[in-house]
């Protein structure tokens, strides 16, 4: 088990010119996503997003909005979840190719599945969060770990 300082130390050790998709902060955000801690995933990724432009910014914004959508769904806020799913999909539509090791089409399909389920629950008035519909990033985190190792960087997240 690690504490929050471990993540901070790993981020501090990242070279300043490291691409965002390899940073400890990106890995930490994806790990929090996989753990179902969507609010904290949003917080972690937002720190990274604020300094990005172009395709990376769109992808990070989509991930942030999806994290908040899932957080809203967990709390039965259908309108908020649906609105954020729609906004996430708009950012994904702006991406022509894989960005930060994420396929925008695959992530868009996952967001669409979440949105359909949220809409169905909204129509019936039954709130039941289904974590199995949230995208999982374990394979992506392993890919990043391998690239970090190849570059001689410490394991992140």
C-alpha positions as CSV (number, residue, x, y, z in Angstrom):
1,X,0.0,0.0,0.0
2,X,1.3,3.5,-0.8
3,X,0.4,6.8,0.4
4,X,-0.3,10.1,-1.4
5,X,3.3,11.2,-1.0
6,X,4.5,8.3,-3.2
7,X,2.6,9.7,-6.1
8,X,3.8,13.2,-5.5
9,X,7.4,11.9,-5.3
10,X,7.0,10.1,-8.6
11,X,5.6,13.2,-10.3
12,X,8.4,15.3,-9.0
13,X,10.9,12.8,-10.4
14,X,9.4,13.0,-13.9
15,X,11.5,15.0,-16.3
16,X,9.8,18.3,-17.3
17,X,9.8,17.4,-21.0
18,X,8.2,14.0,-20.5
19,X,5.1,13.6,-22.8
20,X,2.0,13.9,-20.7
21,X,0.9,10.4,-21.6
22,X,3.9,9.0,-19.8
23,X,3.7,11.1,-16.6
24,X,3.0,9.7,-13.2
25,X,0.0,12.1,-13.0
26,X,-1.6,10.5,-16.0
27,X,-1.0,7.0,-14.6
28,X,-2.4,8.1,-11.2
29,X,-5.5,9.5,-12.9
30,X,-6.1,6.3,-14.8
31,X,-5.5,4.2,-11.7
32,X,-8.0,6.2,-9.7
33,X,-10.5,5.7,-12.6
34,X,-10.0,1.9,-12.5
35,X,-10.5,2.0,-8.7
36,X,-13.8,3.7,-9.2
37,X,-12.7,6.9,-7.5
38,X,-14.0,9.1,-10.3
39,X,-13.9,12.4,-8.4
40,X,-10.2,12.0,-7.5
41,X,-9.5,10.8,-11.1
42,X,-11.0,14.0,-12.4
43,X,-8.9,16.1,-10.0
44,X,-5.7,14.3,-10.9
45,X,-6.3,14.5,-14.7
46,X,-7.4,18.1,-14.5
47,X,-4.0,19.1,-13.1
48,X,-2.5,17.6,-16.2
49,X,-5.1,18.9,-18.6
50,X,-4.6,22.6,-17.7
51,X,-1.2,22.7,-19.4
52,X,-2.1,20.9,-22.6
53,X,-3.2,22.0,-26.0
54,X,-4.6,20.2,-29.1
55,X,-5.3,16.5,-29.2
56,X,-4.0,15.8,-25.8
57,X,-6.2,18.5,-24.3
58,X,-9.2,17.1,-26.0
59,X,-8.5,13.6,-24.8
60,X,-7.8,14.6,-21.2
61,X,-11.0,16.8,-21.3
62,X,-13.0,13.8,-22.4
63,X,-11.5,11.6,-19.7
64,X,-12.2,14.3,-17.1
65,X,-15.8,14.7,-18.3
66,X,-16.4,11.0,-18.3
67,X,-15.0,10.7,-14.8
68,X,-17.4,13.4,-13.6
69,X,-20.3,11.8,-15.5
70,X,-19.7,8.5,-13.7
71,X,-19.5,10.3,-10.4
72,X,-22.9,12.0,-11.1
73,X,-24.3,8.6,-12.1
74,X,-23.2,7.0,-8.9
75,X,-25.2,9.7,-7.1
76,X,-28.3,9.4,-9.2
77,X,-27.8,12.7,-11.1
78,X,-28.9,11.5,-14.5
79,X,-29.0,15.0,-16.1
80,X,-25.5,15.8,-15.0
81,X,-24.2,12.4,-16.2
82,X,-25.9,12.6,-19.6
83,X,-24.7,16.2,-20.2
84,X,-21.1,15.3,-19.4
85,X,-21.2,12.1,-21.5
86,X,-22.3,14.3,-24.4
87,X,-19.5,16.8,-23.8
88,X,-16.9,14.0,-23.5
89,X,-18.1,12.6,-26.9
90,X,-17.7,16.0,-28.5
91,X,-14.1,16.1,-27.4
92,X,-13.5,12.5,-28.6
93,X,-15.1,13.4,-32.0
94,X,-12.4,16.0,-32.4
95,X,-9.7,13.3,-32.3
96,X,-8.6,11.7,-35.6
97,X,-6.3,9.1,-34.1
98,X,-5.0,7.5,-31.0
99,X,-3.9,10.1,-28.4
100,X,-2.2,9.4,-25.1
101,X,-2.4,5.7,-26.0
102,X,-6.2,5.9,-26.1
103,X,-8.3,5.0,-29.1
104,X,-10.9,7.8,-29.3
105,X,-13.3,5.5,-31.2
106,X,-13.1,2.8,-28.5
107,X,-13.5,5.3,-25.7
108,X,-16.4,7.0,-27.5
109,X,-18.1,3.6,-27.7
110,X,-17.7,3.1,-24.0
111,X,-19.1,6.6,-23.3
112,X,-22.0,5.9,-25.6
113,X,-22.8,2.7,-23.6
114,X,-22.7,4.6,-20.3
115,X,-25.0,7.3,-21.7
116,X,-27.5,4.7,-23.0
117,X,-27.6,3.0,-19.6
118,X,-28.0,6.3,-17.8
119,X,-30.8,7.4,-20.2
120,X,-32.6,4.1,-19.7
121,X,-32.4,4.5,-15.9
122,X,-33.6,8.0,-16.1
123,X,-36.6,6.9,-18.1
124,X,-37.5,4.3,-15.5
125,X,-36.6,6.4,-12.5
126,X,-34.3,3.6,-11.3
127,X,-30.8,4.6,-10.3
128,X,-28.4,1.6,-10.2
129,X,-24.7,2.5,-10.9
130,X,-23.1,-0.3,-13.0
131,X,-19.3,0.0,-12.6
132,X,-18.8,-2.8,-15.3
133,X,-19.8,-0.3,-17.9
134,X,-17.0,2.2,-17.0
135,X,-13.9,1.8,-19.3
136,X,-10.9,0.1,-17.7
137,X,-7.4,1.4,-18.2
138,X,-5.2,-1.4,-16.7
139,X,-3.8,-2.5,-20.1
140,X,-3.0,1.1,-20.9
141,X,-1.3,1.6,-17.5
142,X,0.8,-1.5,-18.3
143,X,1.7,-0.1,-21.7
144,X,2.8,3.1,-20.0
145,X,4.8,1.3,-17.4
146,X,6.7,-0.6,-20.1
147,X,7.5,2.6,-21.9
148,X,8.6,4.3,-18.6
149,X,10.8,1.3,-17.9
150,X,12.3,1.5,-21.4
151,X,13.2,5.1,-20.7
152,X,14.7,4.4,-17.3
153,X,11.9,6.1,-15.4
154,X,10.5,4.8,-12.1
155,X,7.2,2.9,-12.2
156,X,4.3,5.3,-11.7
157,X,1.0,4.7,-10.0
